Amino acid sequence: MNVRRIPLVLLLLLGAATGVQARGGGKAKKPAAPEHVVLVILGGGVRTQDLLDPELMPTVAAMATSGHVVKQVASGAPDGYAAAARILTGKRAGLDGAAKERPAHPTLAEIVREQRKLPGEKAWFVSFEGEEQLHLAHSTHAQHGAVFAPSVAYGQGAFAQPMASFLEVLGRPVPMEPETWAQLRRLRLLSRNARRSVIPREIDAGLPQAERVERALLRELDRKALLNRGPNPRDEEATRAALTVLEVHRPVLTVIRYGEAEQAQASYAAYRRVLAANDAGLARLRTAVAADPRMGGRTTFVLVADRGRNEKPDAQGRLAADDASKQRRHVAVVIDGPGLARRPRLKGPRSIDDIAPTIARLLGCRMPHADGTSWDSLLAAK
């Protein structure tokens, strides 16, 4: 790769963002509770039988095998926006999805930020679309709201979106070739050895860990970032943004909202292609987390469909959401990671309003405003 093809200002920004990292300790024991939670809302309406199909969604099937599946979770929301609001606030009171109004009660991200005293970069809301869809990131609640709002990312990403005007003028860097990193690492190590008398021993400047932020930034900013031509382009952008967020900030809570499953309204075949692509994106997210020395083994993934769909496609090959079947009225929740009981016994009715209180409990928080209740029997530590 020709380094001169990358704008100098970008290289300076990357260097400033990358910085240096302190030496890490030995391999930590697997925690009883998660230090990080990634909540993935599979928006657009998904039937449980498709979500748990091992041929269509093998990553989700693997999560279900190693973790837990909660079935027959009532949704009943009129649209995806209202369903996502209920998932994030735990409140039964529906929102007008057409108006895209902000929730009146605190979201999960606000609660976690407040009770854990987290800075904004430790809680993120990543959306498949921007503008009004970002209203779900935080509420209008007087004691929470914008004060405890999470950081947001969408579209071209956590960095590419705010830098859009800069990139338009100076251009995007070419993708880094894999072998370039090894050469760059060697040069940095040589430089570190030459500066050994200046750099403290506890600083690992130039070692592979220092590439983490740089790799994430370049992947998001490179020219390939604009080539999302697959079956789920908006969801793919959300996946890319989420990868950057996870690798750079290592949030305590990351909420990722997809929405391309809505294609089922026009084509059942397109809907299945979207689900397969979303599963591949989820696999990339889990691989990145597992490879991170601070998040691997310490992160719990929660996956939920926002609402269901009809039991069968119609004669035109469309999978609508207007029948009275259980497939439309209920969704499934898949949870995988530390903090779960070995043999959970959930009793009684279940609702999407229970998801936020359950995740809050996993992170040592409470949601006093929620109508839903935590699935305590699912958790190892109550």
Backbone torsions as a table, in degrees:
resi	resn	phi	psi	omega
1	MET	NA	138.2	178.4
2	ASN	-86.7	108.1	-176.6
3	VAL	-63.0	-27.8	-178.4
4	ARG	-67.6	-13.5	178.1
5	ARG	-80.3	-8.4	175.1
6	ILE	-92.9	126.9	179.1
7	PRO	-53.9	139.0	-177.6
8	LEU	-59.2	-39.0	-179.4
9	VAL	-62.3	-36.5	178.2
10	LEU	-63.6	-43.1	178.7
11	LEU	-60.9	-40.1	178.3
12	LEU	-65.0	-41.1	177.9
13	LEU	-63.1	-41.4	179.4
14	LEU	-63.3	-42.7	180.0
15	GLY	-63.9	-40.1	179.5
16	ALA	-68.2	-38.3	-179.4
17	ALA	-72.0	-35.4	-176.8
18	THR	-69.7	-52.0	179.0
19	GLY	59.8	-147.9	-179.7
20	VAL	-130.5	160.0	-177.7
21	GLN	-128.0	147.9	177.7
22	ALA	-77.1	158.5	179.3
23	ARG	-63.7	137.4	177.7
24	GLY	-89.3	161.4	-180.0
25	GLY	-87.6	-163.0	179.9
26	GLY	-75.2	-179.1	-178.2
27	LYS	-67.5	125.4	-176.4
28	ALA	-83.9	154.0	176.9
29	LYS	-73.6	150.6	179.8
30	LYS	-64.2	125.7	-175.4
31	PRO	-74.3	156.7	177.1
32	ALA	-75.9	-23.5	178.3
33	ALA	-130.7	152.0	-178.6
34	PRO	-72.2	148.0	171.4
35	GLU	-94.4	-17.2	-180.0
36	HIS	-139.2	146.1	174.0
37	VAL	-130.8	133.8	173.7
38	VAL	-115.0	114.3	177.7
39	LEU	-100.9	120.0	178.7
40	VAL	-109.7	116.7	177.1
41	ILE	-98.3	109.7	-178.8
42	LEU	-82.7	89.0	-171.6
43	GLY	-83.3	156.3	178.6
44	GLY	110.3	-6.5	-179.8
45	GLY	90.6	115.3	-177.1
46	VAL	-137.5	129.5	176.2
47	ARG	-71.4	146.3	178.6
48	THR	-60.3	-39.3	-178.1
49	GLN	-64.6	-27.8	176.9
50	ASP	-81.4	-39.7	179.8
51	LEU	-60.0	-36.2	-175.8
52	LEU	-101.9	14.8	178.2
53	ASP	-78.6	112.2	-176.2
54	PRO	-65.5	-23.7	177.5
55	GLU	-80.9	-35.6	-179.9
56	LEU	-80.9	-42.4	-175.8
57	MET	-131.3	74.1	-175.6
58	PRO	-64.8	-31.7	179.1
59	THR	-66.2	-44.1	178.2
60	VAL	-64.5	-39.8	178.7
61	ALA	-61.7	-39.5	178.4
62	ALA	-66.4	-39.0	175.9
63	MET	-61.7	-41.5	-179.3
64	ALA	-64.9	-34.7	-179.6
65	THR	-71.4	-43.1	-177.7
66	SER	-85.4	-19.4	179.3
67	GLY	-116.1	-132.5	-178.4
68	HIS	-135.3	150.8	174.6
69	VAL	-117.8	130.6	173.9
70	VAL	-111.0	112.6	-177.5
71	LYS	-99.6	172.6	177.7
72	GLN	54.8	45.5	176.2
73	VAL	-91.9	117.4	-174.9
74	ALA	-69.9	133.6	174.8
75	SER	-111.9	-76.5	176.1
76	GLY	70.1	8.5	179.4
77	ALA	-74.4	144.8	-176.6
78	PRO	-72.1	-22.6	-178.8
79	ASP	-155.6	170.4	-175.6
80	GLY	-65.9	-34.8	-179.8
81	TYR	-65.6	-47.1	179.5
82	ALA	-63.8	-38.7	178.8
83	ALA	-64.0	-44.8	179.5
84	ALA	-62.7	-37.3	178.0
85	ALA	-62.3	-41.0	178.6
86	ARG	-67.9	-39.3	178.5
87	ILE	-62.2	-38.7	-173.8
88	LEU	-85.4	-22.8	-177.8
89	THR	-109.5	-22.7	-175.3
90	GLY	75.4	13.4	-178.6
91	LYS	-102.5	136.4	-179.9
92	ARG	-74.7	-26.3	-177.6
93	ALA	-59.3	119.6	-175.7
94	GLY	-79.4	156.4	174.3
95	LEU	-105.6	158.5	173.9
96	ASP	-81.0	105.1	-177.0
97	GLY	-61.0	-30.7	-179.7
98	ALA	-68.1	-35.2	-177.7
99	ALA	-79.9	-19.9	-179.7
100	LYS	52.7	43.6	179.3
101	GLU	-78.0	156.6	177.8
102	ARG	-73.8	149.1	175.7
103	PRO	-62.8	151.7	178.4
104	ALA	-85.9	-20.9	-177.0
105	HIS	-110.7	155.5	-174.1
106	PRO	-59.6	141.6	174.7
107	THR	-84.0	167.3	178.2
108	LEU	-56.2	-42.3	-179.1
109	ALA	-62.2	-40.8	178.7
110	GLU	-63.6	-44.1	-179.9
111	ILE	-61.7	-46.5	-178.3
112	VAL	-65.5	-41.7	178.3
113	ARG	-62.7	-42.8	-177.8
114	GLU	-67.4	-51.9	-172.7
115	GLN	-75.8	-27.6	176.9
116	ARG	-93.7	-2.8	-179.4
117	LYS	54.6	53.0	-175.7
118	LEU	-96.8	143.7	170.8
119	PRO	-70.6	164.5	-174.8
120	GLY	-58.8	-32.4	-176.7
121	GLU	-76.7	-1.9	178.6
122	LYS	-99.6	4.5	172.7
123	ALA	-140.5	127.6	-174.0
124	TRP	-131.8	145.8	170.8
125	PHE	-119.2	114.1	-178.1
126	VAL	-110.2	123.1	-173.0
127	SER	-118.1	152.0	175.5
128	PHE	-74.2	-14.6	176.7
129	GLU	-142.7	157.4	178.3
130	GLY	-99.6	-147.0	178.4
131	GLU	51.7	-124.0	-172.6
132	GLU	-67.0	-24.0	178.0
133	GLN	-63.8	-23.4	179.7
134	LEU	-76.7	-6.3	177.0
135	HIS	-64.6	-18.8	178.2
136	LEU	-76.3	-10.1	-177.0
137	ALA	-65.9	-37.5	178.9
138	HIS	-150.0	163.9	-172.6
139	SER	-95.9	-176.9	173.3
140	THR	-100.6	10.6	-176.5
141	HIS	-60.1	135.5	-173.1
142	ALA	-62.7	-39.1	-177.8
143	GLN	-90.3	-5.0	-179.7
144	HIS	-126.2	-99.9	173.7
145	GLY	52.4	-135.9	-174.6
146	ALA	-64.4	-24.2	-179.0
147	VAL	-61.5	-37.6	-178.2
148	PHE	-115.3	26.3	-179.7
149	ALA	-65.8	144.2	174.9
150	PRO	-77.9	166.3	170.0
151	SER	-71.8	155.0	-177.6
152	VAL	-126.8	150.6	175.7
153	ALA	-145.8	148.0	179.4
154	TYR	-166.1	176.3	173.3
155	GLY	55.0	-120.1	-176.1
156	GLN	-77.7	-1.9	169.8
157	GLY	121.6	174.8	-176.9
158	ALA	-64.3	-30.2	-179.3
159	PHE	-108.5	-39.8	-175.8
160	ALA	-66.6	-34.2	-179.1
161	GLN	-64.8	-53.6	178.8
162	PRO	-68.2	-19.9	-179.8
163	MET	-97.4	14.4	-173.2
164	ALA	-57.0	-45.6	-178.6
165	SER	-65.9	-36.7	177.9
166	PHE	-64.6	-44.9	-178.9
167	LEU	-68.5	-31.6	179.3
168	GLU	-64.7	-35.1	-178.6
169	VAL	-81.2	-46.5	-172.9
170	LEU	-98.5	-9.2	179.2
171	GLY	87.3	168.9	179.4
172	ARG	-100.7	149.3	176.9
173	PRO	-70.7	153.6	174.0
174	VAL	-74.1	154.6	179.1
175	PRO	-61.0	142.0	177.3
176	MET	-77.0	130.5	175.3
177	GLU	-74.0	144.2	-177.3
178	PRO	-54.9	-39.7	-177.0
179	GLU	-70.5	-16.8	-179.9
180	THR	-64.5	-35.1	-176.3
181	TRP	-64.5	-38.6	179.1
182	ALA	-64.0	-41.5	178.7
183	GLN	-66.4	-42.5	179.7
184	LEU	-64.5	-39.2	178.3
185	ARG	-62.0	-41.2	-179.7
186	ARG	-63.9	-42.6	177.7
187	LEU	-62.6	-40.1	-179.3
188	ARG	-67.9	-38.3	177.7
189	LEU	-64.8	-39.8	176.6
190	LEU	-62.0	-42.0	178.4
191	SER	-64.8	-39.8	-179.9
192	ARG	-63.9	-42.5	179.3
193	ASN	-62.9	-37.1	-179.9
194	ALA	-69.6	-25.5	-177.6
195	ARG	-106.1	21.6	-174.7
196	ARG	-57.9	-33.6	-178.3
197	SER	-72.0	-15.2	-177.8
198	VAL	-101.6	-41.9	-176.2
199	ILE	-82.7	127.5	178.0
200	PRO	-58.3	152.2	-176.8
201	ARG	-63.0	-30.4	-175.7
202	GLU	-78.6	-2.3	-179.7
203	ILE	-100.1	127.8	-179.5
204	ASP	-100.3	52.4	179.5
205	ALA	-64.9	128.3	176.5
206	GLY	94.2	-8.5	178.1
207	LEU	-81.6	167.7	-174.2
208	PRO	-51.7	-32.6	-179.0
209	GLN	-59.7	-30.3	-177.7
210	ALA	-70.7	-11.3	179.6
211	GLU	-84.4	-11.6	-171.6
212	ARG	-55.6	-53.1	-178.1
213	VAL	-68.6	-41.5	-177.6
214	GLU	-62.2	-43.6	178.5
215	ARG	-61.4	-44.4	-178.3
216	ALA	-63.1	-42.9	-179.5
217	LEU	-65.5	-47.5	-178.0
218	LEU	-65.1	-36.0	178.0
219	ARG	-64.4	-39.6	-179.2
220	GLU	-73.5	-34.7	-174.3
221	LEU	-89.5	-14.7	-172.9
222	ASP	-69.1	169.8	-172.1
223	ARG	-66.1	-25.3	179.1
224	LYS	-67.9	-17.4	-179.0
225	ALA	-61.7	-20.9	-178.0
226	LEU	-90.4	-2.8	-172.8
227	LEU	-104.7	61.2	177.8
228	ASN	-98.4	86.4	-175.3
229	ARG	-112.2	14.1	-178.9
230	GLY	-76.9	-167.8	-176.6
231	PRO	-73.5	-15.2	-176.5
232	ASN	-134.4	61.4	-171.5
233	PRO	-58.4	-40.2	-179.5
234	ARG	-70.3	-40.0	176.7
235	ASP	-65.7	-35.7	178.4
236	GLU	-64.4	-37.8	175.9
237	GLU	-63.8	-39.2	177.5
238	ALA	-63.8	-39.4	178.7
239	THR	-63.2	-45.2	179.4
240	ARG	-61.4	-44.2	179.0
241	ALA	-63.0	-41.4	180.0
242	ALA	-65.0	-38.5	177.2
243	LEU	-59.5	-44.1	178.6
244	THR	-63.2	-45.9	-179.8
245	VAL	-58.8	-46.9	-177.6
246	LEU	-65.0	-42.5	-176.3
247	GLU	-73.8	-34.4	-177.0
248	VAL	-86.0	-46.6	-170.7
249	HIS	-101.9	-19.2	-176.6
250	ARG	45.7	61.5	-174.7
251	PRO	-65.4	155.0	170.7
252	VAL	-70.8	-40.6	178.1
253	LEU	-131.1	129.0	174.2
254	THR	-127.2	122.5	176.0
255	VAL	-107.0	124.7	179.3
256	ILE	-119.2	121.3	-178.7
257	ARG	-113.7	119.5	174.5
258	TYR	-96.0	170.7	179.8
259	GLY	-155.7	-1.0	-172.8
260	GLU	-74.8	-12.4	177.3
261	ALA	-62.8	-12.3	176.1
262	GLU	-60.0	-16.5	177.9
263	GLN	-61.1	-14.6	177.8
264	ALA	-59.7	-27.5	179.9
265	GLN	-61.0	-27.4	-178.8
266	ALA	-105.5	-29.1	-174.3
267	SER	-159.2	120.6	176.0
268	TYR	-64.6	-37.8	179.9
269	ALA	-64.6	-42.4	178.2
270	ALA	-64.1	-38.9	177.2
271	TYR	-58.2	-43.7	179.7
272	ARG	-67.3	-35.8	176.8
273	ARG	-65.7	-37.2	177.4
274	VAL	-63.0	-45.8	-178.8
275	LEU	-63.1	-41.1	178.5
276	ALA	-62.8	-41.5	178.9
277	ALA	-68.2	-38.8	177.2
278	ASN	-64.2	-37.6	177.5
279	ASP	-63.3	-40.9	177.4
280	ALA	-63.8	-38.3	176.5
281	GLY	-65.0	-41.0	176.6
282	LEU	-61.6	-38.3	177.8
283	ALA	-61.4	-40.5	178.7
284	ARG	-65.4	-39.8	178.3
285	LEU	-63.0	-44.7	-178.4
286	ARG	-68.6	-36.2	177.5
287	THR	-64.1	-44.0	179.5
288	ALA	-62.9	-41.9	179.0
289	VAL	-66.0	-43.6	-179.2
290	ALA	-62.9	-32.5	-178.4
291	ALA	-80.6	-14.7	-178.4
292	ASP	-78.7	128.1	-176.0
293	PRO	-64.7	-20.9	-178.7
294	ARG	-100.3	-22.4	-178.0
295	MET	-103.4	-27.5	-179.4
296	GLY	-60.0	128.0	-178.9
297	GLY	78.0	-2.7	-178.4
298	ARG	-122.3	11.3	-174.4
299	THR	-121.5	131.7	175.2
300	THR	-106.5	129.6	176.7
301	PHE	-98.3	134.9	174.8
302	VAL	-123.3	122.4	-179.7
303	LEU	-119.2	131.0	178.9
304	VAL	-144.5	139.5	169.9
305	ALA	-80.7	142.8	-176.4
306	ASP	-72.9	-31.9	177.9
307	ARG	-162.5	168.5	-177.4
308	GLY	-92.3	-170.7	177.9
309	ARG	-141.2	172.3	-178.4
310	ASN	-57.4	156.8	-178.7
311	GLU	-65.3	-35.1	-177.0
312	LYS	-139.1	151.1	173.5
313	PRO	-67.0	157.1	178.1
314	ASP	-86.8	-176.1	-176.0
315	ALA	-65.0	-21.6	179.5
316	GLN	-91.6	6.6	179.1
317	GLY	78.3	25.1	178.6
318	ARG	-108.4	146.6	178.6
319	LEU	-115.1	92.4	-175.0
320	ALA	-81.0	-172.4	179.5
321	ALA	-138.5	65.8	-175.9
322	ASP	-143.8	10.9	178.6
323	ASP	-96.5	-176.6	-176.4
324	ALA	-103.6	17.6	-176.0
325	SER	-75.5	160.4	174.5
326	LYS	-64.8	-30.2	179.7
327	GLN	-61.9	-29.6	179.3
328	ARG	-86.4	-35.1	-172.7
329	ARG	-86.8	-14.3	-175.7
330	HIS	-127.4	156.4	176.0
331	VAL	-131.4	172.4	176.3
332	ALA	-116.1	150.6	176.3
333	VAL	-120.4	129.5	177.9
334	VAL	-114.7	127.6	-178.4
335	ILE	-126.7	130.6	-178.6
336	ASP	-145.0	127.8	178.5
337	GLY	143.2	-175.0	-179.8
338	PRO	-68.5	158.0	177.1
339	GLY	96.8	5.7	-177.1
340	LEU	-105.3	146.3	174.6
341	ALA	-71.2	152.2	-178.8
342	ARG	-70.8	-42.7	-177.4
343	ARG	-129.7	78.2	-178.2
344	PRO	-69.6	148.0	177.0
345	ARG	-130.2	93.0	-179.8
346	LEU	-89.0	129.0	178.7
347	LYS	-123.3	156.6	176.5
348	GLY	82.6	177.8	-178.3
349	PRO	-67.6	150.1	179.7
350	ARG	-126.2	146.0	-176.1
351	SER	-140.8	157.3	174.9
352	ILE	-64.5	-15.8	176.3
353	ASP	-69.6	-15.0	-178.8
354	ASP	-84.4	-14.1	-171.4
355	ILE	-67.5	-49.0	-179.3
356	ALA	-61.7	-46.4	177.4
357	PRO	-61.0	-33.9	179.5
358	THR	-68.6	-44.2	178.4
359	ILE	-66.5	-39.6	177.4
360	ALA	-58.6	-43.2	178.8
361	ARG	-63.9	-38.8	176.7
362	LEU	-57.9	-34.6	-177.9
363	LEU	-96.2	13.2	176.1
364	GLY	76.4	27.1	-178.2
365	CYS	-121.3	169.4	176.2
366	ARG	-125.6	150.3	176.2
367	MET	-119.8	81.6	-175.3
368	PRO	-65.3	-20.7	-178.8
369	HIS	-84.7	-10.8	-172.4
370	ALA	-76.2	147.7	170.8
371	ASP	-84.2	-31.7	179.2
372	GLY	-72.9	164.6	-179.9
373	THR	-121.7	150.3	-180.0
374	SER	-68.7	140.8	174.6
375	TRP	-82.3	74.3	-173.3
376	ASP	-61.8	-34.8	-178.5
377	SER	-67.9	-13.5	178.0
378	LEU	-84.5	-16.8	-171.9
379	LEU	-100.3	145.1	178.9
380	ALA	-73.7	-44.1	179.7
381	ALA	-108.1	121.2	-175.6
382	LYS	-101.6	NA	NA
